[in-house]
Amino acid sequence: MIRLKSINRLVFTGWLIAMSALAHAQTYAIVIKGGHIIDPKNGIDAVMDIAVDKGKIVKVAKNIPADAVQVVDAKGLYITPGLIDMHTHNFWGTNADQAYMNAPSALPPDGFTFRVGVTTVVDAGCPGWRNFEIYKKQTIQQSQTRVLAFLNIVGHGMRGGNYESDTTDMIPEEAARVAMANKEHIIGFKVAHYNRPDWTPVDNAVKAGNMAGGLPVMIDFGGAEPVLSIRSLFLEHLRPGDIFTHCFGQLRGREFIVDTTTKKVKPFVWEARKRGIVFDVGYGGISFAYSQAMAAAKDGFFPTTISTDIHVGSMNAAMKDQLTCMTKFMQMGMPFKEVIKASTWTPAQVIKREELGNLSVGAEADIAILGIRKGNFGLFDYTGYKVKASEKLECEMTIRAGRIVYDLNARANPVTLHGLPARN
């Protein structure tokens, strides 16, 4: 038995050496052939090939020779930068009495990202400055997905209940200190679930953003009586580049961007967009309503960025995933290239990580290969409003940092097993 194990180890070691030799003999690690590239940053909208080596994109051109360890057939498919989901909840844990901070309502990223083409997530405020180190060890360092974060202005983060409305725990100096010490991971600050009619959380988050070198702030109003004015929010409290998430929500305790009487986007919303306010979907469980989104689309107002607000509840309800959210905006008339841009290059710019969201030569090879499936599909929102669609987006393959991490239909030759190319 011991000898058999030794032989197996020798065989496996020999195979690894052989595969390593093969890799060195080939020009590239991966060549993706015949797909239609959509790369908004570089203005590419054409059938081309992509070569990947040592985790980087090394060539984008027509008719790249298939001289690679793995060749991917992408004919009839779209090749895009890896998708960026700018509003997620990933501080998963076992504390059942908490909300989304170290709690079971949040999700470990890898199980829910790669299968829909997402290579980067931005946690929307689950950790606060008091517990970010736990989050870093528990989520960021344990994930293959690139995990970034908006740091909650509340020190305890999204612990739930009164914790999230405790203004004494909203200390901009502490939030800025933690952000500056974790520049690799923290890209801004978050206000979430505050349910009182004053501006303390917003103003403290903006102050933290200024103290940390101009980092953006993402705002999610939790509901207040009387309702806080989003006109004041956009034009008096936020800065250009700050983010209004759940922008198509229609809930009590929040003002809406579409006037429900005229079915038109309010004039000051257009003014805010010109000023540089970012309008993010942040779909969530109940924070997207077709009554707002369809009226806005008819008025020519589409989101700046498309994101999910994914958590255990939303992923099993109307939202589902990033591609479903993107499909909904395609169905409402948002041009396909703009849908891709709002899920790749634009969020990269918003979070000030412009090395992401593109297919430039030299960039880390985060790539999504998407198909558009034709058929009869049903889409709905949390109110039960239903629409029909004739097509929906589907992920065929995801490449993260130059490695195939998801392959729906074995398009890679040879296929990838356990992180290594399999033998034919």
C-alpha positions, 0 to 999 in steps of 0.5 A: 500500500505504501509502495502504491502511494509512492508510485502514485506520487511519482506519477503525479510529480512526473505529470506536473513536470511534463505539464510545466515543460509543455507550458514553457514550450508554448508561447501562451498559457491561454488563447481565446479564439474567435469571440466578440470582444467588448472592451469599453475602455479601449473602444474595442467592439469586434471579433478578435482573439486574446492571449494570456500568459503569466496571469496577464493579458499579453495580446489582443489581435485578430488571428492569434496562433493557437500556440498555448497550453489551453485554447478556448473556443469562443465563437458566437460568444462575447468576451468582456472584462471580468464583471465588477459587482459594486454592491455585495454582502460578503461578511459571512459568519455564524452569528445568527443574531446579527444582520450582515456582519459576520452573519449567515445572511452574507455570502462567501464570494467564490461560490456565487461570483465566477459562475456569472462572470464576476471577478471583483466584488465590493462589499457594501459596508458589512465591516466597520472600522472596529471589525475590518481586521476580522473581515480581512482574515475571514473573507478577503484572504480566503477568497479567489474572487478579488474582494474590495470594501466600502467601510461602514461609517458605523464602527460595528458595521452592519450588525443590525438594529440600533447599532446601525443608527448609533451616531456615537459609533460613527467616528470619521477619524477612526474610519479614515485611519482604518481605510488609510491602513488598508488602501489595498482593500478599502475603496470608500465608505458606506452609510446604510440603514440609518432610519432617523431624519438627520444628516449625521451619518452622511456628513461623517462619511463624507468627512471620512472620505475627505480625510482618507484622500478623497475616497467615495461614499455610497449612500443607502437610506434606511428610511426616515420620517419625515423623509430625507430630501434626496435633492439636498443629498445630491446637491448639498451633502454629497460630492461629485463621484459619490454614489446613490445606491438602490436608485430604482427603489420605491419604498416608504421612508425614501424619496424616489428619483421618478415622480410617480405622478408624472412618470418622469425623472425629477429635474434635480436628478438630471442635475445631480447626474451632470454634477457627477453623482453616481446612480447605482442599481444595488438591486437587493431584495426590495430595493428595485421596483420596475415602476421606477426603473421602467419609467426612468428607462422610458425617460432615457435615464439608465443607471451609472453602474449595475450591481446586485446587493447580493445576500442570501435573501436577494439571490433566491428572490427576484434579483438572483445574480449580476447577469439577471440584473444586466438582462433586465436592463437590456430588456428595458432598452439599455444598449448591450455595450452600455450594460457591459460598460456599467458592469466593468469599466464604469465601476472600475472608474467609480471605485478608482481602480482603473487597472480593473474593468478592461482588457488592456495588454498588461492588465491582470487577466480577469475575463468573462465569456458570455453568451446571449441565450434566446428563448421565452424568459420571465423577469419580475420584481419584488412586488410581483410585477412581471415582464417577458424577455426573449434573451438573457445573459449566460456565463460560459467561462470566467478567467481570474488572474489568468486562470480558468475558474469556471467553464460551463461547457468545457470550452477550454482544450484541455479542460481545467481540473483542480486549477490545472489543465487536464491531459487530453 
